[in-house]
Every structure is written in structure tokens, then in C-alpha cells.
Amino acid sequence: MAETSVDLHESKVQAIIVCNTILIVISSLGLFVRLFVRIRYLTGIGLDDLFCLIAWIFTFVECLVCILMTNYGYGKHIGTVTDPNTLAMFLKLDFVTELTYLWALGAIKISFCLFYLKIFPGKTFGIVCWCVMGLVIAETIEETFVVIFQCSPIHKAWDATNTVPGKCLQLLSFYYISFGIRLATDIALFALPIPNLISLKMSPGKRAGLIFMFSLGVLVVVTSIIRVTYLNNFSLDHTWTLVDPLNWSSVELGVAVFIACFPSFKSLVAFCFPDLKRMFGLSSNRSYLAHYEMYGASGRTGDHARRSHYNNMSHTKGSQATSRTRTRIETTGNESDEHIIPTSPEGIQVRTDVTVDRLPV
């Protein structure tokens, strides 16, 4: 039977390098802005930020390994790979990408859940969020075991010469089943905050802006759907046929990390570029101080503004009442309990711990 002829000079190497380099830059930029804003202006690094960092590390490894794989036949037809050791190294690196993809995706979903728990109050919402996070953790652990033990013995997974005795599972059906479960968790994860956002007491424009910001997670769902359309049997010419699904795997991870960091860009504009913020109509009708309280920015800059505000008021009133005492009022930065979502019918509630010390003059 005649084999389908292929052009052995075809190459997708350049597309692989460009795609993964762009994703490394975009995800790194998003993470840098997120950590910078949290450390410099807000309350510091939280658990959700740590999981986002973990997701970025695995995403970086995924993209970097994909680029390195081009040295071992990836992006070219398998007919161009004549050295069994070269093909074995390609299979080893492919094995690594299977694991980093699962761990990066699991970490970024946990980061989303922890972020929701931090800014959205409510017992029912918390229970649902913890359930989704538990499902994500269980799914990640289960898929990790399947990938690691897909072959018996394990090292048969990168047996290029087919001389190692043992057997391997056909994972195509597993990929489709995993996609279905992952799609369900993705939809649940990104739909969770929408009801709370709709109930916010604010102008329709601001509400729509917040909903749009949190709805960007739909892009992750879209990339996941596109990725699954490229899944097929990789047993033949897999150095070539693996390119599209693996590229979309990298895109899914890079987009997820960037979207997780996207709210920090709004905070960066608010803190560093207030004029630009007003230019695009993002400013509030309330005072500059009230803006920080509204968006939960209980960090250093917000505390400094509040401290100066209260000190000035106290100094003025104290001067009028008596010259024998002075008042120092300070707010605690990390103990303030500030939420985006209203916890009572009156609207957004802000609790700020205040310490008042009266010192003799």
C-alpha cells in the first residue's frame, strides 16, 4: 500500500518559537504587574498570588521546553529524525510538557478560587468556591497519576526503539474525557462571580466594566475548546502532528495567567496614572480616598492618604479646642477588612481598624 507522501522540508519551528516566546513575555508581564501592585500599593503577597506564581513557573517551563524540543525534531516530520536518541529526548520532553500543563492549569484555577474567596463574602458563595477548588485539586491529582503511569514501566513512555518490554495506554479517549471535566470546571469557575457583580450598587457602566474584567476567563474556555479540536492519534508523525495542540496548550496557560493578573493593571492605572484613569472615565465621583476604599486597596498608599486625612482633621479640631493636646490617628494596613461586594442592603461596607493615641504636648 502506498504511503501518503509528505514534504520533509516543511517546518513549523519558527512558529513554535515565536508563539511560545510571546506567551512567556505576556504571562511574565502580567505576573510582574500583579506582584508589583500587591507589594508596592496593596496588602502584600497573598496565597492566591503564590499560586499564580506557581502557575507562571509551570507555564514558563512548558513554553521553554516546547522551544527546546525543536532541537529534537519537534516541528518537523518524523522522517527527518533518524537518530533514536534524538527521538527519545523528544519523547522525554513531551512527557514533561504533559505534566507542566496539568500543574500550571490546576495552580491558576486554585489562584482564581482563592482570589474570589478573598474579595467576595458570603457563606454560600464560599462553600461553592471551595467545592470547585476541591474538584480542581482532585482532577489535577488524578490526571497527574494517569500521565505518569500511562506506560508500564514508566520509562517505556520515551522508548524510541520500542525495545523496552511493557505496554502503554492509548490516551486519546482520556484526553476527551478530561476535556469534558475541565470544561465544566472552567465554566463554573468563571461564572461564579457574575451574580455578585450584577448585584453591585454602582453605575451600569462600572458594573459592566467589572463584569467584562471577570468575564475574560471565557477566553481560557475558548482556547481549551480550540485545543481539543486538534487532538488526534499522535502515534504517527507525532513530531509534526503534536505542534498545533501543544501550541494551543501553551496559549491556554499563558492566557490564563495573564487574565488572572489583569485586575492588577486597573489598580496600576489607578495608583500610578490617575490622569489616565480619569481620561478613560474610570474615575469615581467620590473622592480619591473613597476610591481606594471601594476597591479594597488597604495598602500603603491608601493608608498614608487616610492617615494624613485624619491627622489634618484632628490637628485642625485640636487647635480650635485646646493647645495642650495633640491626636495621632493611624489605620492598620493589613488588618482592614475591605470588600468589593456589599454585605448588607446599605451597599459597600468598609471596616478599617483605627488606633487613637492622645499624647501630651
Steps between C-alpha positions, in 0.01 A plus 500: 500500500644835403570747781382857486795711392603794716739782441787435740617857456187636669565663834296658778802576716483876454131510590570296814778732615304818429180373664666384821726805526200734478317298765800515735519879460124555547464273804819642657375857451168416662663332798747787546219758509297287740786453747615862467154638578443260787838568662529871430144625540275233652525261793786285373523150357207271573443130451322565170811686378724209598291256298505742208879505528508120504279494190733745327803282583340193342380709205853632449638145514234381255584771245875465547489121458294540182773724360772254604309214336562660160862382536374141505269485201197684636342709228629275220382172355617192684669379182770763559588352840737213435678474836310293761663699782366824351150356483532366855588848627201643314273247672648583841441871452147429375443304820607808698255725314212267584570547871576874495176564311295323768680666791490850351129473421420363845703771676342788309148369569581475871632857482168617353305324776715648777465845343121464495495390864700807596281763334151345492340444842214265566473151648321343203744646251790380715366144514452487122845646442665246731313219323627618160853526638477150646385365164791676325751351746354150466495531121863615489619216726307237302629621163856518634490134602358400160775685313783369718382139491373493142775251422620199696786532566495882509812545286332321210325832435821627338609170343581611145620158382203302641739256664392547861254225600169627633190678382356852480147633515336677208421836655284652227175400673644620830577840344138543387358396837740733681400782268134453590573514875739792456247692291238458774736631768606789274142610443416467870814688599450799274123518555531506879550876551245618242189496731688698765621751243150550361368579848757775559355844579687713250447665166419268208825598327716405798304178551544408133872575524545267799292226336710533184822477703392184679347353183835499323533145634278399208812535284653209692194290423522595131869406475427171673226421246729589209773282647279192519411528131863420417516186711554187297711186491859613547657159445588589138714802415450637850791745473282679243140433607569597861583861411148647481356347820816575696507859375141546610585342836762770547253768388243375749749522786644837398156656457382358834797646689461839332125517568561408865729805518281733295319671795841619620537712186190698603651552844831603343324766294305620804810537716765608249305675224196674654479744207484211255237339720279809481563532126342160439211573734609254764503749784234511765285798586615457854829616644840354426500343846160337451624339178755293687249393760255396230743270326651354812840669469586488866867533428780741565391785277138479616605487864726800453217699344258410777760567768576845359129572463421412861810671635410824324144487629617421851758776495243756388241402758761468772633848431154646535415309818828509692872546454596260777447169314555357158344190340669237289269271307635203304326231300627148479584389150483123510214465749246704308208298377394648166286334236381582154165336553238650733426291811181687589217674315657838574776439245873454512628463854852595609643417843828668585670443835605836649739557788477836682780613729473828689841632591570791735670801347 
